[in-house]
Amino acid sequence: MPSIAESLEKVESVLAESGVAEPRREAMSLLTLATKKGKTFLYAHPEHILTTEEVTILSDFLERRANREPLQYISGVQEFFGLEFEVTPDVLIPRPETEMVVERAIEILRASGGGLVCDIGTGSGCIAISILFELPDVRAVGLDISLDALTVAARNAEKHGIGERLHLRESDLFSALTDEKFDLIVSNPPYVPQRDVAGLQAEVRDFEPRSALTDNSDGLSIIRRIVNESPRFLAADGHLVMEIGFDQSDKVGALFDPALWFGPKFFPDFQGIPRLVSAQLI
């Protein structure tokens, strides 16, 4: 059986040949997953011999990652806003820039003293659950067209102890709602234009749910529906907060009727790109 050092070298080499970015770091991550030993142990004991079971598991993980399956789907988890979320191929992998939605939502809800939130396209539930975890007086409804995604969100909600405050419904955007009024609507909608899908990283293009990535149109069709339909479901002075694509701020801004909305305001991501839009109903 190979040692940790030998396994690390082999895994790194295969990942590098497969085009995986940062193969050394990812090789260590796969070894950590396969052996269930921390990185400190692996670094401190390069001579340690892997068991037959560990080698088998590592081989499976390596094959999957070399095929460009995201590490998060192999591990089954992704950290977001300081919490660990279960992720499966049924849900989009939470990303750091989406934490901006949570931060803005918390700011709005704290200023207003709480309220009811609607999360459109909840996926893993990371946005709604993170908000509820931080604000114990807030309740939320999570909507998603995918029942499989809602199942993942339900498990994450129970994991973080907010299941009773998050109500999940199968819904094509607002279709499952009737006369509810929300203080805040949040969303990370599919905003990648169809023409850009082919150019996405293999990990994203080939493994993450297509319906959560693109609207199969210009990238604005679902954003447009959310902007147009939100006023019906917002309470007086309610807010809408959405993540948008890197080059969409001008077009998204034009979707907001100034007779209905204050704003919109745009917030830049870590690279200075407008990534978040926030508007308040007049």
C-alpha positions in Angstrom: 0.0 0.0 0.0 1.2 3.5 -0.8 2.2 6.1 1.8 0.6 9.5 2.3 3.5 11.1 0.5 3.3 8.7 -2.5 -0.4 9.1 -2.7 -0.2 12.8 -2.6 2.3 12.9 -5.4 0.2 10.6 -7.6 -3.0 12.4 -7.0 -1.5 15.8 -7.6 0.0 14.5 -10.9 -3.3 13.1 -12.2 -5.2 16.2 -11.3 -2.6 18.5 -13.0 -2.8 16.4 -16.2 -6.6 16.7 -16.0 -6.5 20.5 -15.9 -7.7 20.9 -12.4 -6.6 24.3 -10.9 -4.4 24.1 -7.8 -3.8 20.3 -8.0 -1.6 20.2 -4.9 -4.3 21.8 -2.7 -7.0 19.6 -4.2 -4.9 16.5 -3.8 -4.6 17.2 -0.1 -8.4 17.7 0.1 -9.1 14.4 -1.5 -6.6 12.6 0.8 -8.3 14.3 3.8 -11.7 13.1 2.6 -10.5 9.5 1.8 -8.6 9.0 5.0 -10.8 11.0 7.3 -7.6 12.5 8.8 -6.9 16.2 9.2 -4.3 18.0 7.1 -2.1 18.4 10.1 -1.8 14.7 10.4 -1.2 14.2 6.7 1.6 16.8 6.7 3.2 15.4 9.9 3.1 11.8 8.8 4.1 11.5 5.2 5.3 7.9 5.8 2.0 6.7 7.1 0.6 3.8 5.0 -2.9 4.0 3.7 -5.3 1.1 4.2 -6.7 -0.9 1.4 -10.1 0.7 2.0 -8.6 4.2 2.0 -6.8 3.5 -1.3 -10.1 2.3 -2.9 -12.0 5.4 -1.7 -9.2 7.7 -2.8 -9.1 6.1 -6.3 -12.8 6.7 -6.7 -12.6 10.3 -5.5 -9.6 10.9 -7.8 -11.4 9.5 -10.9 -14.4 11.7 -10.2 -12.3 14.9 -9.6 -10.1 14.2 -12.7 -13.4 14.0 -14.6 -13.9 17.6 -13.3 -16.7 16.8 -10.9 -16.6 19.6 -8.3 -14.9 18.8 -5.0 -18.0 20.0 -3.2 -20.2 17.3 -4.8 -17.5 14.7 -3.9 -17.4 15.8 -0.3 -21.1 16.6 -0.2 -20.6 19.9 1.7 -19.8 23.6 1.1 -19.3 26.3 3.7 -21.4 29.4 3.3 -21.7 32.4 5.6 -19.9 30.4 8.3 -22.3 27.4 8.1 -21.8 24.0 6.5 -24.3 23.2 3.9 -25.1 19.8 2.2 -24.8 20.1 -1.5 -25.7 17.5 -4.2 -25.9 17.8 -8.0 -29.5 18.9 -7.5 -28.4 22.3 -6.2 -26.1 25.1 -7.1 -22.9 25.1 -5.1 -23.0 28.2 -2.8 -20.4 30.9 -3.7 -18.8 33.6 -1.7 -20.3 36.4 -3.7 -23.8 35.2 -2.8 -23.0 36.0 0.8 -23.6 39.6 -0.3 -27.3 38.8 -0.6 -27.4 37.5 3.0 -25.5 40.5 4.3 -27.8 43.0 2.6 -30.8 41.1 3.7 -29.7 41.1 7.3 -29.0 44.8 7.1 -32.5 45.5 5.8 -34.3 43.2 8.3 -32.4 44.5 11.3 -33.3 48.1 10.4 -37.0 47.1 10.0 -37.2 44.9 13.1 -37.6 41.5 11.4 -40.3 40.2 9.1 -41.1 37.6 6.5 -38.7 36.7 3.7 -39.3 35.0 0.4 -36.3 33.2 -1.2 -36.9 32.6 -4.9 -35.0 29.6 -6.3 -33.8 28.6 -2.8 -31.7 25.6 -4.0 -29.7 24.3 -1.0 -31.5 26.9 1.1 -28.2 28.7 1.9 -29.5 32.2 1.6 -32.7 31.8 3.6 -31.1 29.5 6.2 -28.2 31.9 6.8 -30.6 34.8 7.3 -32.8 32.8 9.7 -29.7 31.5 11.6 -28.6 35.1 12.2 -32.1 36.6 12.9 -34.2 34.4 15.2 -37.3 36.6 14.9 -37.5 36.2 11.1 -39.4 33.6 9.1 -39.0 32.6 5.5 -40.6 30.9 2.6 -38.3 29.1 0.2 -39.5 28.5 -3.4 -37.9 26.2 -6.0 -39.1 24.5 -9.1 -37.1 21.4 -8.2 -38.4 19.0 -5.6 -35.0 17.4 -5.3 -33.5 20.8 -4.4 -36.2 21.4 -1.8 -35.3 18.0 -0.2 -31.7 19.2 0.2 -32.9 22.5 1.6 -35.1 20.8 4.1 -32.2 18.7 5.4 -30.0 21.8 5.7 -32.8 23.7 7.5 -33.1 20.9 10.1 -29.3 20.6 10.4 -29.1 24.3 11.4 -32.1 24.2 13.7 -34.4 26.6 11.8 -36.7 24.1 10.1 -39.8 25.4 11.9 -39.2 28.9 10.5 -38.5 28.0 6.9 -41.5 26.8 4.8 -40.5 25.2 1.5 -42.8 25.0 -1.5 -42.4 23.7 -5.1 -43.0 26.7 -7.3 -42.0 28.2 -10.6 -41.0 31.6 -9.3 -44.1 33.0 -7.5 -46.6 30.4 -8.9 -47.2 28.7 -5.5 -48.0 31.9 -3.7 -51.5 33.4 -3.3 -52.0 36.5 -1.2 -48.8 36.4 0.9 -47.0 39.7 1.5 -43.3 39.7 2.3 -41.1 42.3 3.8 -38.2 41.1 1.7 -37.7 39.0 -1.4 -34.3 37.6 -2.1 -32.9 35.6 -5.0 -29.9 34.2 -6.7 -31.6 33.6 -10.1 -30.2 31.8 -13.1 -28.6 34.7 -14.9 -26.0 33.2 -17.3 -26.9 33.9 -20.9 -27.4 30.8 -23.0 -24.6 31.9 -25.3 -22.1 31.9 -22.4 -22.8 28.4 -21.0 -20.3 26.7 -23.3 -17.5 28.9 -22.0 -18.1 28.1 -18.3 -15.6 26.0 -16.4 -16.2 22.3 -16.9 -17.0 21.9 -13.2 -19.9 24.3 -13.6 -21.1 23.6 -17.1 -21.1 19.8 -16.9 -22.2 19.2 -13.3 -24.2 22.0 -11.7 -27.9 22.0 -12.4 -28.5 23.8 -15.7 -31.8 25.3 -14.6 -30.0 27.1 -11.7 -27.3 28.6 -14.0 -29.1 29.8 -17.1 -32.6 30.9 -18.3 -31.8 29.5 -21.7 -32.2 33.0 -23.0 -30.4 36.3 -22.6 -29.8 35.8 -18.9 -32.4 38.5 -18.0 -35.7 36.7 -18.5 -36.1 35.4 -15.0 -34.7 38.5 -13.4 -37.2 40.5 -15.5 -40.1 38.3 -14.1 -38.9 38.7 -10.6 -38.7 42.5 -10.9 -42.1 42.7 -12.6 -44.0 40.2 -10.3 -42.4 41.1 -6.9 -44.6 44.2 -6.2 -47.6 42.0 -6.0 -46.0 40.0 -3.1 -44.2 42.8 -1.3 -45.6 44.6 1.7 -45.5 48.4 1.8 -41.9 49.6 1.8 -40.7 46.0 1.1 -37.4 45.3 -0.5 -36.1 43.1 -3.3 -32.4 41.9 -3.2 -30.9 39.9 -6.1 -27.6 38.7 -7.3 -26.9 39.5 -10.9 -24.4 38.8 -13.7 -21.1 40.6 -14.0 -22.2 42.8 -16.9 -25.9 43.2 -16.3 -26.3 46.2 -14.0 -27.3 48.7 -16.7 -29.9 46.4 -18.2 -31.2 45.3 -14.8 -31.5 48.9 -13.6 -33.7 49.7 -16.6 -36.1 47.0 -15.5 -37.2 48.9 -12.4 -40.2 51.2 -12.9 -39.3 54.4 -11.1 -43.1 54.8 -10.3 -42.9 51.6 -8.3 -39.4 51.5 -6.8 -36.9 53.5 -4.9 -33.5 52.7 -6.4 -32.2 50.4 -7.5 -28.9 50.4 -5.8 -26.0 48.2 -7.0 -23.3 46.8 -4.7 -19.9 45.6 -6.0 -18.3 42.2 -5.4 -14.7 41.6 -4.3 -13.5 42.5 -7.8 -15.4 45.7 -7.9 -18.1 44.3 -10.3 -21.8 45.3 -9.6 -23.1 41.9 -8.3 -26.0 42.8 -6.1 -29.1 44.9 -6.8 -31.3 46.2 -4.0 -34.5 48.2 -4.4 -37.4 49.2 -2.2 -41.1 49.3 -3.1 -42.5 52.8 -3.0 
